[in-house]
Amino acid sequence: MSLPSTRPTGWRAPAPLTLLDWQRRQEAFTRSNLTENMLELSFRNRNWNVAPLVAGQLSSKLLMITESDRLQQARTYSIGANATALAVAATAGSTPREAISSHRPPSPAGLMVFADPIGSDIETYRTTSGETVEIHTPIVAASWSLWDGDQDTHHGIPVTWLRQAHHGDVLPYPPRFRGIWMTFYAPRTGDTIGVDPGQPVAVGPDGTVITAAEAHQADAAFRQNNREHWGPLSWHNELVLPEGELFGTSQPGTPQHWAATVYTVWQVMEQTGKAQLTETARHALPPAARKKLASKANTHRTRPVGDGAVRVVDLAATARPAARDTERDNAASDGRRTVQWSCRWPVPPYRRNTCQNPYLHHKLGDDALEHHTHREEIMPMSIKGPADKPLRIRGGTTFTFDAPSA
C-alpha cells in the first residue's frame, strides 16, 4: 500500500523586508547546537554532498560555522515570480554554457529567496509499516559565497574538503580549490499552501511518517520555546561549483540543476542595455528599526547580520509576459517541483554569447578568446506583437496573437 505524496499548491514567500528578519534568525539557528546535531545525523546516514575533514573526522561544527558566516555576510535578494519563471524556463531549455565564473554572482556572499520553487527533491521511503511514501521537498532559497582556498585551514588546523559523488565515492577537493559554494533551502511546512493536514511531509529516522499537521505543530512548539534560534528555512543540500568548469547536462531534481537555475538568475540580473530584462529595487529598514537591531545585537553580544537591505528583483515592464499568461501558469502550478512557465514562454528562452569586444574579435580573429571574453545572455522568446499577426521566431515556430478584448 502506498501513501499519497505531498501535494502543496505553492509556498508563502515572505514580504521583502521580512527577509531581513529571516536572514537574522536563519543565521542564529545555523550556529546553534541544533544545527550541529542535525548535521551529525546527516553524516552518520551518509546524507551529505560536501563536508570538511579535520583530524580524520568529518566536522559538523566547521560546516555549521562556514554556513553561518555565509549568512552573516550575505546580501539579501527577493526574486519575483516572473524572474523566477524565466530562469526556470531557460534552464529547462539548457544549462548555462559559459565557464563557471566567480564574477557572475551579484555579490561575494548572498541569500536569494524565490517567489516560487526552483525545483524539488523527490525521495521514496519505506515506512515501518511496510508502506512506501514519496516526499517532494520544494527548493525555495539559496545562499552562496566564493570558495577561494582560504577554507583549507581553520584557526591554523588543516582542513580537507570532501565531496560525495552520485555513485557513493568520496573524493577530496584539491588544495587551493576555487569556486562558488551554494546551499539550498526548503520551506517550513507552515509556509506551504494547500497541504492537507494528514499528508506526509517527511519520514523520521525510525521510519515513521511525519504528517503536515505533526510537522507544523512541532515547528510551532520549537519556535515558541526557542525564539532566538528559530530558522524559517530548512537547510537541504549544498555543492561547490568549480571555477572555470562547465555545467554540462543536469537532471531536474538535483543540486546541479538548482545551481544552474540560480546561475541563470545571476546572468539575467547582469544583463544591461538592449538585453536588460530585470529591474531591481532596494528596500531598507527605517533608521529607527536599524538602530533597534544594532542595540539588540550589542545587548546580546551577537554580530550584525547582512547589510540591512533587500534587493527586490523581477522582470522589467518591457520584458514582462501578459498578465493572463502568468495567471494561467499560476493556476497550473502545484508548487511541488518548479513554477509552471509554458504559457508565459511557449518556447523556452534561449542563450546567446555576446562578444565583449567585437573589434578585437574580428581584428585578431580571436576565436580562442585569448584577448577578450564572451558573456552569455538570456533571450526570452518574445510573443508580443500586433493582434492577429503571425510571428515566426527561432526554430520556425509560429504564434498567432489574439485580438485584444474590448
C-alpha positions in Angstrom: 0.0 0.0 0.0 1.3 3.5 -0.9 0.5 6.7 0.9 -0.3 9.8 -1.1 2.6 12.1 -1.9 2.8 15.6 -0.7 0.8 18.0 -2.9 1.3 21.6 -1.8 -0.1 24.1 -4.3 2.6 26.7 -3.5 4.6 28.3 -0.8 4.1 31.5 1.1 7.1 33.6 0.2 7.9 36.4 2.7 7.4 40.1 2.1 10.8 41.6 1.0 11.6 43.5 4.3 10.6 40.4 6.3 13.6 38.7 4.7 16.0 40.7 6.9 14.5 39.1 10.0 14.5 35.7 8.2 18.2 36.1 7.5 19.0 37.1 11.1 17.0 34.1 12.5 18.4 31.7 10.0 22.0 32.7 10.9 21.3 32.3 14.6 19.7 28.9 14.0 22.6 27.8 11.8 25.2 28.4 14.5 23.2 26.7 17.2 23.8 23.2 18.7 20.5 22.1 17.0 22.0 22.6 13.5 25.2 20.8 14.6 23.2 17.8 15.8 21.3 17.8 12.5 24.5 17.7 10.5 25.9 15.0 12.7 22.9 12.8 11.9 23.3 13.6 8.2 26.9 12.5 8.3 26.1 9.2 10.1 23.4 8.5 7.4 25.8 9.5 4.6 23.3 12.1 3.6 25.7 14.8 2.6 27.3 16.3 -0.5 30.2 18.4 0.8 31.9 18.0 4.2 35.1 19.1 5.9 37.5 16.5 7.2 39.5 17.7 10.3 42.0 15.4 12.1 40.5 12.4 10.3 36.9 13.1 11.3 34.0 14.8 9.5 33.4 18.1 11.3 29.7 19.1 11.5 30.8 22.1 13.6 33.0 23.5 10.9 30.4 23.0 8.2 27.9 24.8 10.5 30.3 27.7 11.1 31.0 28.2 7.4 27.3 28.4 6.6 26.7 30.8 9.5 29.5 33.0 8.3 28.0 32.9 4.8 24.6 34.0 6.0 26.1 36.7 8.2 28.0 38.3 5.3 25.2 37.8 2.7 23.4 40.5 0.8 19.7 39.5 0.5 17.7 39.2 -2.7 14.0 38.6 -3.2 13.3 37.2 -6.7 9.9 37.9 -8.1 7.6 35.4 -9.8 8.3 36.3 -13.4 12.1 36.4 -13.0 12.0 33.1 -11.2 9.8 31.6 -14.0 12.2 33.0 -16.7 15.2 31.4 -15.1 13.4 28.1 -14.6 12.3 28.1 -18.3 15.7 29.0 -19.6 17.4 26.2 -17.5 14.7 23.7 -18.7 15.9 24.5 -22.3 19.6 24.3 -21.5 22.0 24.8 -18.6 24.5 27.7 -18.8 27.1 27.2 -21.5 29.8 29.7 -20.3 32.6 28.6 -18.0 31.6 29.0 -14.3 32.9 32.3 -13.1 33.2 33.8 -9.6 32.5 37.2 -11.2 28.9 36.1 -12.0 27.3 36.4 -8.5 25.8 39.8 -7.8 27.7 39.9 -4.5 30.5 37.8 -2.9 28.0 36.3 -0.5 24.2 36.3 -0.8 20.9 34.8 0.3 18.3 34.6 -2.5 14.7 33.7 -1.9 12.4 32.9 -4.8 8.7 33.6 -5.2 8.2 30.0 -6.5 10.2 26.8 -6.1 13.1 26.5 -8.5 13.0 22.7 -8.2 12.1 19.8 -5.9 13.9 16.9 -4.3 11.9 13.7 -4.7 12.6 10.8 -2.4 10.8 7.5 -1.9 10.9 6.0 1.6 9.8 2.7 3.1 7.9 3.1 6.4 8.0 0.9 9.5 4.6 -0.5 8.5 5.9 -1.6 5.1 4.3 1.2 3.1 6.1 3.4 0.6 5.8 7.2 0.5 7.1 9.7 -1.9 8.2 13.0 -0.5 8.5 16.1 -2.6 10.6 18.8 -1.0 10.5 22.2 -2.8 13.6 24.3 -3.1 12.8 28.0 -2.5 16.1 29.7 -1.4 19.8 29.5 -1.9 22.8 31.0 -0.2 26.3 31.3 -1.7 29.9 32.6 -1.1 33.1 32.5 -3.0 35.4 29.5 -2.4 39.0 30.7 -2.7 41.2 28.3 -0.9 41.2 30.1 2.4 39.0 27.3 3.7 42.0 24.9 3.6 42.7 25.8 7.2 40.6 26.7 10.2 42.4 28.5 13.1 45.7 27.0 11.7 44.4 23.5 11.6 44.5 21.8 8.1 41.1 21.0 6.6 40.4 18.6 3.7 37.1 19.2 2.0 35.3 16.2 0.6 32.5 15.7 -1.9 30.3 12.6 -2.2 29.7 11.6 -5.8 26.4 10.1 -7.1 27.9 6.6 -7.1 28.9 6.8 -3.5 32.7 7.5 -3.9 34.1 10.2 -1.6 36.6 12.4 -3.3 38.8 15.3 -1.9 38.8 18.8 -3.4 42.4 19.8 -4.4 44.2 22.3 -2.2 43.5 26.0 -3.0 40.4 24.9 -4.9 38.4 27.9 -6.3 34.7 28.1 -7.0 31.3 29.1 -5.7 29.7 27.4 -2.7 25.9 27.1 -2.8 23.5 25.9 -0.1 19.9 25.1 -0.9 16.9 25.6 1.4 13.4 24.2 1.6 10.4 26.0 3.3 9.0 25.0 6.7 5.7 23.2 6.4 3.8 26.2 7.8 4.9 28.3 4.8 3.5 25.9 2.2 0.0 26.4 0.9 -2.6 23.7 0.1 -1.1 20.8 2.1 -3.7 18.5 3.7 -3.0 18.0 7.4 -2.8 14.3 7.0 -0.3 14.3 4.1 3.2 13.0 4.7 5.9 15.7 4.5 8.8 13.7 5.9 9.8 10.3 7.3 11.7 10.1 10.6 15.0 8.3 11.1 13.0 5.4 12.7 10.8 5.0 9.6 7.7 6.7 11.0 5.7 9.0 8.8 5.5 12.7 9.8 2.3 14.4 8.6 1.9 18.1 7.7 -0.1 18.6 10.9 2.6 17.0 13.1 5.4 18.9 11.4 3.6 22.2 11.8 2.8 21.5 15.4 6.5 20.6 16.1 7.7 23.7 14.4 5.3 25.9 16.3 6.3 24.4 19.6 10.0 24.8 18.8 9.5 28.4 17.7 7.7 29.2 21.0 10.4 27.7 23.1 13.4 28.9 21.0 12.5 32.3 19.7 16.2 33.3 19.1 17.1 30.0 17.4 14.2 29.6 15.1 15.3 29.1 11.4 12.5 30.0 9.0 14.1 27.8 6.3 15.3 24.2 6.3 18.9 23.6 5.2 18.6 20.9 2.5 21.7 20.4 0.4 24.9 22.0 -0.8 27.6 21.9 -3.6 30.6 23.7 -4.9 30.7 25.0 -8.5 34.3 24.7 -9.7 35.8 27.9 -11.2 36.3 27.6 -15.0 34.4 24.3 -15.5 31.2 23.9 -17.5 27.8 22.9 -16.1 27.1 20.2 -18.7 23.7 18.4 -18.7 22.0 18.2 -15.3 18.9 16.2 -14.3 15.9 18.0 -12.7 15.6 17.3 -9.0 19.4 17.6 -8.4 21.5 20.2 -6.7 23.4 20.7 -10.0 20.1 21.7 -11.8 19.1 24.1 -9.0 22.6 25.6 -9.1 22.2 26.1 -12.9 18.9 27.9 -12.3 20.5 30.2 -9.6 23.4 30.9 -12.0 20.9 31.8 -14.7 19.2 34.3 -12.4 22.6 35.9 -11.9 23.1 36.1 -15.7 19.7 37.7 -16.2 20.4 40.2 -13.4 23.6 41.3 -15.0 22.3 42.0 -18.5 22.2 45.7 -19.5 21.4 47.8 -22.5 19.1 46.4 -25.1 19.3 42.9 -23.4 18.3 44.2 -20.0 15.4 42.1 -18.6 15.2 42.9 -14.9 14.6 45.8 -12.6 16.0 45.9 -9.0 14.5 47.9 -6.2 16.4 48.3 -2.9 14.4 48.2 0.3 15.9 49.1 3.6 14.6 49.3 7.2 13.9 52.7 8.6 16.7 54.3 10.6 14.9 53.7 13.9 14.5 50.0 13.2 18.1 49.6 12.2 19.2 51.3 15.4 17.0 49.0 17.4 18.5 45.9 15.8 22.0 47.2 16.4 21.2 47.9 20.1 19.8 44.4 20.4 22.9 42.9 18.9 25.1 44.8 21.4 22.9 43.7 24.3 23.0 40.0 23.4 26.6 40.3 22.2 25.7 38.9 18.8 27.2 40.0 15.5 25.3 42.1 12.9 23.8 40.1 10.1 23.5 41.3 6.5 23.6 45.0 5.4 20.1 45.9 6.4 18.7 46.0 2.8 16.8 43.7 0.5 17.2 43.8 -3.3 13.8 43.0 -5.0 14.4 41.7 -8.5 11.8 41.0 -11.2 11.3 41.4 -14.9 11.1 44.9 -16.3 7.8 46.0 -17.6 9.0 45.7 -21.2 10.1 42.1 -20.6 7.1 41.0 -18.6 4.7 38.5 -20.1 1.0 39.2 -20.4 -0.9 39.0 -17.1 -3.4 36.4 -18.4 -0.5 34.1 -19.4 1.0 34.5 -15.9 -2.3 33.7 -14.3 -2.8 30.6 -16.4 0.7 29.4 -15.4 0.0 30.1 -11.7 -3.3 28.1 -11.9 -1.4 25.1 -13.4 1.5 25.2 -10.9 1.3 22.8 -8.0 4.4 24.1 -6.0 5.9 20.6 -5.8 8.6 20.8 -8.5 9.1 24.1 -10.3 6.9 27.0 -11.2 4.8 26.4 -14.4 6.0 28.7 -17.2 4.8 27.2 -20.5 2.0 29.8 -21.0 4.4 32.7 -20.5 7.1 31.2 -22.7 5.7 28.6 -25.1 9.3 28.2 -26.3 12.0 28.2 -23.6 14.2 31.3 -23.6 17.5 30.7 -25.4 21.1 31.5 -24.6 23.4 33.5 -26.8 27.1 34.5 -26.4 27.8 38.2 -26.7 31.3 39.4 -27.5 32.6 42.0 -25.1 35.0 43.5 -27.7 33.9 42.9 -31.3 36.8 44.9 -32.6 39.4 42.6 -31.1 37.4 39.6 -32.1 37.4 40.5 -35.8 40.8 42.2 -35.9 42.7 39.4 -34.2 40.5 36.5 -35.2 40.4 35.7 -31.5 38.2 32.6 -31.6 40.1 31.1 -28.7 39.1 34.2 -26.6 42.7 34.8 -25.5 42.4 38.6 -25.6 38.8 39.1 -24.5 35.8 37.2 -23.3 32.3 36.4 -24.4 29.4 36.7 -22.0 26.3 34.6 -22.1 22.9 36.3 -22.2 19.4 35.0 -21.9 17.0 36.0 -24.6 13.3 35.2 -24.0 11.1 34.2 -26.9 9.0 37.3 -27.2 5.5 36.6 -28.4 4.3 40.3 -28.2 3.1 41.9 -31.4 0.2 43.3 -33.3 -3.1 41.5 -32.8 -3.8 38.6 -35.2 -0.4 39.0 -36.8 1.6 35.7 -37.0 5.2 36.0 -35.7 7.8 33.5 -36.7 10.6 33.0 -34.2 13.7 30.9 -33.6 13.2 27.3 -34.6 10.5 28.0 -37.1 7.7 28.2 -34.6 4.8 30.4 -35.5 2.5 32.1 -33.0 -0.7 34.0 -33.8 -1.8 36.7 -31.4 -5.3 37.0 -30.1 -7.1 40.3 -30.7 -7.3 42.5 -27.6 -10.5 42.2 -25.7 -12.9 45.2 -25.8 
